[in-house]
């Protein structure tokens, strides 16, 4: 069963004129999903408020109190990038509650796969700081909710063009959550180097692949097939969450990647295949960034189609690049993880695949 979150409340986070993180993003995603026939196949999951425990599992309690006082019912800015409007606090908290609900239902067996069209996005929000268009960390809260519901391990796969510093920060010392990110590097927010591999109590639980600008479909597929998939097979999570940003889209106005809708479909197919193998198919995609409306709509539709229908074949090998900046990025990640990961110990040299 495919569960999905679509709700008009996420349009109530009203953007200042010209801001790229605007309600039209959710409209584009919603319209694209409805066109796929999702309603006839999937199960609508109603939004709900998060519990205090769900919020404080990933955010500092005093920070939540200060942020609520600042944002609820008001208009303004947390920082030069991150705005809020009168409806923002309700939208942000319901985004957390809805993603937690999807995760809980996945663990209880009510759904297997899930999609959440929520905003504001969340992956830059740290335990005690709102930033980068993000107020609260939706996918981190969902991971914590899954652990509370009985999961032994949860993986978060991120393909937003910007590194999810907040999610990494929250789980830096937690060996039960693996965070895997492919992103443009160096780029905002400046984190996500391959040598960032987890804290002292969670070595190897953070996997960062920082690709150079211009990377496209085949490059992202190589990351998913040759780094993420084997790392997930070793980790064997009970649930895979996807921080599904679509700002790596070729026409996105604030990034420099060249991924197409077909590229996002390939990423989703590889991740679904791994989920079917290691965690009984449990996988949930949560909207993060993406500021070209075509990119958001076509990207979400591509992921939805992969999740809705018979599991796609991913038997076609996604070749490793032999030379260049992308290959160097993959090699750097493998080298950083060689001390503890079997997939990294087996990593082929560029010479061996030439």
C-alpha positions in Angstrom: 0.0 0.0 0.0 1.2 3.5 -0.9 0.4 6.2 1.6 0.5 9.9 0.6 0.2 13.3 2.3 -1.3 16.1 0.2 -3.0 19.0 2.1 -3.8 22.6 1.4 -2.3 23.7 4.7 1.2 23.6 3.2 0.2 26.4 0.9 -0.3 28.6 3.9 3.4 29.1 4.4 3.3 32.3 2.3 6.5 33.6 0.7 7.7 37.1 0.3 7.7 38.3 -3.3 10.4 36.7 -5.4 11.4 34.1 -2.8 12.1 30.7 -4.5 10.6 28.6 -1.7 7.0 29.5 -2.5 3.5 27.8 -2.4 3.5 27.2 -6.1 6.1 24.5 -5.5 3.6 22.4 -3.6 0.9 23.2 -6.1 3.1 21.9 -8.9 3.9 18.7 -7.0 0.3 18.1 -6.0 -1.0 18.6 -9.6 1.7 16.3 -11.0 0.8 13.6 -8.4 -2.9 13.8 -9.0 -2.2 13.3 -12.8 -0.4 10.0 -12.1 -3.6 8.4 -10.7 -2.3 8.3 -7.2 -5.6 8.9 -5.6 -7.1 5.7 -7.1 -4.2 3.6 -6.0 -2.9 5.1 -2.8 -4.1 5.8 0.7 -4.5 9.4 1.8 -2.8 10.0 5.1 -4.3 13.0 7.0 -2.0 15.6 8.5 -1.8 15.8 12.3 0.1 17.8 14.9 3.3 16.2 16.2 3.6 15.3 19.8 6.0 17.1 22.1 8.1 13.9 22.2 8.3 13.8 18.3 9.5 17.4 18.2 12.0 17.0 21.0 13.4 13.8 19.7 15.2 15.9 17.1 15.1 19.5 18.4 16.1 21.2 21.6 13.0 22.0 23.8 14.0 25.5 24.5 14.7 26.1 20.9 11.2 24.9 20.0 9.7 27.3 22.5 11.7 30.3 21.2 10.9 29.4 17.6 7.2 29.0 18.3 7.1 32.3 20.0 8.9 34.0 17.1 7.0 32.4 14.3 3.4 31.5 15.3 0.9 34.0 13.9 3.7 36.4 12.7 5.5 37.5 9.6 9.2 37.9 9.5 12.6 36.4 9.0 14.7 33.9 11.0 17.8 34.8 8.9 18.3 36.4 5.5 17.2 33.2 3.7 14.5 31.9 6.0 11.1 33.7 6.2 7.9 32.9 8.0 4.3 34.1 7.6 1.2 33.9 9.8 0.5 30.3 8.7 4.0 29.1 8.7 4.2 27.5 12.2 1.0 25.5 11.6 2.3 24.3 8.3 5.8 23.5 9.7 4.4 21.5 12.7 1.9 19.6 10.6 4.7 18.8 8.1 6.5 17.1 11.0 3.4 15.3 12.3 2.5 14.1 8.8 5.9 12.7 8.0 6.0 11.0 11.5 2.6 9.5 10.8 3.8 8.0 7.5 6.9 6.5 9.2 4.8 5.1 12.0 2.3 3.6 9.6 5.1 2.0 7.6 6.4 0.3 10.7 2.9 -0.9 11.7 2.3 -2.3 8.3 -0.6 0.0 7.4 1.5 1.2 4.4 4.6 0.1 2.7 5.7 3.1 0.6 4.9 6.7 1.3 5.1 10.2 -0.3 4.9 13.5 1.6 4.3 16.8 -0.3 5.0 19.1 2.7 6.6 22.5 3.2 8.5 24.3 4.5 11.3 21.9 3.8 13.4 20.7 6.7 16.8 19.2 6.0 18.8 22.3 6.9 17.2 22.7 10.3 19.5 21.5 13.1 18.7 20.5 16.6 18.7 24.2 17.7 18.7 26.3 14.6 16.3 27.1 11.8 18.0 28.0 8.5 18.2 27.5 4.7 14.4 27.9 4.2 13.8 25.3 6.9 12.1 25.7 10.2 11.8 22.1 11.5 13.4 19.0 10.3 10.6 16.8 8.9 12.7 13.8 7.7 14.7 13.7 10.9 11.6 13.6 13.0 10.2 10.8 10.8 13.4 8.8 11.4 13.1 9.3 15.2 9.4 8.3 15.0 10.3 5.1 13.2 12.8 4.2 15.9 10.2 4.9 18.5 7.8 2.7 16.6 10.2 -0.3 16.8 12.7 0.1 14.0 16.2 -0.9 15.0 17.9 1.1 12.2 16.7 3.8 9.8 18.4 5.2 6.7 17.9 8.6 5.2 19.0 9.0 1.6 19.2 12.6 0.4 19.5 13.8 -3.2 18.7 17.5 -2.7 21.3 19.6 -4.4 22.2 21.2 -1.1 23.7 19.1 1.7 21.3 18.4 4.6 23.5 19.8 7.3 20.7 19.7 9.8 19.9 16.0 9.4 23.6 15.2 9.5 24.0 17.3 12.7 21.0 15.6 14.5 22.2 12.1 13.9 26.0 12.7 13.9 26.5 10.5 17.0 23.6 8.0 16.4 24.7 4.6 15.0 21.1 3.6 14.5 20.5 6.2 11.7 22.5 6.2 8.5 22.6 9.4 6.6 23.6 9.2 2.9 23.7 12.4 0.8 24.6 13.2 -2.8 24.9 16.9 -3.4 26.6 19.7 -5.2 29.9 20.4 -3.5 31.3 22.9 -2.6 28.0 24.7 -2.3 25.5 25.9 0.3 25.7 25.3 3.3 29.4 24.4 3.0 29.1 21.0 4.7 29.0 17.5 3.2 32.7 16.7 2.6 33.5 13.1 2.0 35.5 13.0 5.2 32.4 13.8 7.3 31.7 10.2 8.2 30.0 10.4 11.6 30.8 11.1 15.2 32.9 9.0 17.5 29.9 6.9 18.5 28.7 6.4 14.9 31.7 6.0 12.6 30.7 5.4 9.1 27.0 6.2 9.7 27.3 9.4 7.6 28.0 8.9 3.9 28.6 12.1 1.8 29.2 12.2 -1.9 29.9 15.8 -3.1 29.6 16.0 -6.8 30.9 18.8 -9.0 28.6 21.2 -10.8 27.2 19.8 -14.0 26.7 16.3 -12.8 23.7 14.5 -14.4 21.7 11.4 -14.6 24.4 8.8 -15.1 26.5 10.4 -12.4 23.7 10.3 -9.8 22.9 6.7 -10.9 26.5 5.7 -10.3 26.4 7.1 -6.8 23.1 5.3 -6.0 24.2 2.0 -7.5 27.8 1.8 -6.4 27.8 3.7 -3.0 24.4 4.0 -1.6 23.0 0.6 -2.5 25.9 -1.4 -1.1 26.1 0.8 2.0 22.4 0.2 2.7 22.7 -3.5 2.2 25.4 -3.6 4.9 23.5 -1.3 7.2 20.1 -3.2 6.7 17.7 -0.5 7.8 14.1 -1.2 8.7 13.0 1.8 6.8 14.5 4.0 4.1 13.5 7.7 4.1 14.3 9.9 1.1 15.0 13.6 1.5 13.7 14.2 -2.0 14.9 17.5 -3.3 14.5 18.3 -7.0 16.8 21.2 -7.2 19.4 19.1 -9.0 17.0 19.4 -12.0 18.7 20.7 -15.1 16.7 24.0 -15.2 16.7 24.8 -11.5 17.4 28.5 -11.0 19.6 28.2 -7.8 21.8 25.2 -8.6 24.1 23.8 -11.2 23.3 20.2 -11.9 21.7 18.5 -15.0 19.5 15.8 -13.7 16.3 15.1 -15.6 12.9 13.6 -14.5 14.2 10.2 -15.8 17.3 10.6 -13.6 15.1 11.0 -10.5 13.1 8.0 -11.6 16.3 6.0 -11.8 17.3 7.1 -8.3 13.9 6.1 -6.9 14.0 2.8 -8.7 17.4 1.9 -7.2 16.3 2.9 -3.8 13.0 1.0 -4.1 14.9 -2.1 -5.2 17.2 -1.9 -2.1 14.1 -1.3 0.1 12.5 -4.4 -1.3 15.6 -6.4 -0.6 16.5 -5.2 2.9 13.4 -3.8 4.6 10.3 -5.4 3.2 9.8 -2.5 0.7 9.4 0.2 3.4 10.4 3.5 1.8 9.1 7.0 2.1 10.0 10.1 0.0 9.6 13.6 1.6 9.7 16.7 -0.5 12.7 19.0 0.3 13.9 21.6 -2.2 13.4 22.2 -5.9 12.7 25.7 -7.3 11.8 25.1 -10.9 8.1 24.2 -11.1 8.6 21.7 -13.9 11.4 20.1 -12.0 9.4 19.7 -8.8 6.3 18.4 -10.7 8.1 16.0 -13.0 10.5 14.8 -10.3 7.7 14.0 -7.8 5.7 12.3 -10.6 8.7 10.2 -11.5 9.2 9.0 -8.0 5.4 8.4 -7.6 5.2 6.3 -10.7 8.2 4.2 -9.4 6.4 3.8 -6.0 3.0 3.1 -7.4 3.6 0.3 -9.9 5.3 -3.1 -10.0 8.9 -2.8 -8.8 11.1 -1.7 -11.7 14.0 -3.7 -13.0 17.4 -2.2 -12.0 19.4 -5.0 -13.5 21.1 -2.7 -16.0 24.5 -1.9 -14.6 25.2 1.8 -13.9 28.8 2.2 -15.0 31.3 3.9 -12.8 33.0 6.9 -14.5 36.6 6.2 -15.2 38.1 9.7 -14.9 37.1 13.3 -14.0 35.6 15.1 -11.1 32.7 12.8 -10.6 35.0 9.8 -10.3 37.2 11.7 -8.0 34.2 12.4 -5.7 33.2 8.8 -5.6 36.7 7.7 -4.9 37.0 10.2 -2.1 33.9 8.8 -0.4 35.0 5.3 -0.7 38.5 6.1 0.7 36.9 7.8 3.7 34.8 4.8 4.5 37.4 2.1 3.8 38.3 1.7 7.5 34.9 0.2 8.4 32.8 -0.5 5.3 33.1 -3.7 3.3 31.7 -2.0 0.1 34.5 0.6 0.4 37.2 -2.0 1.0 36.2 -3.6 -2.3 36.1 -0.3 -4.2 37.8 -0.6 -7.6 40.6 1.7 -8.6 40.0 3.9 -11.7 42.8 1.9 -13.4 41.0 -1.4 -12.8 37.8 -0.3 -14.6 39.6 1.6 -17.4 
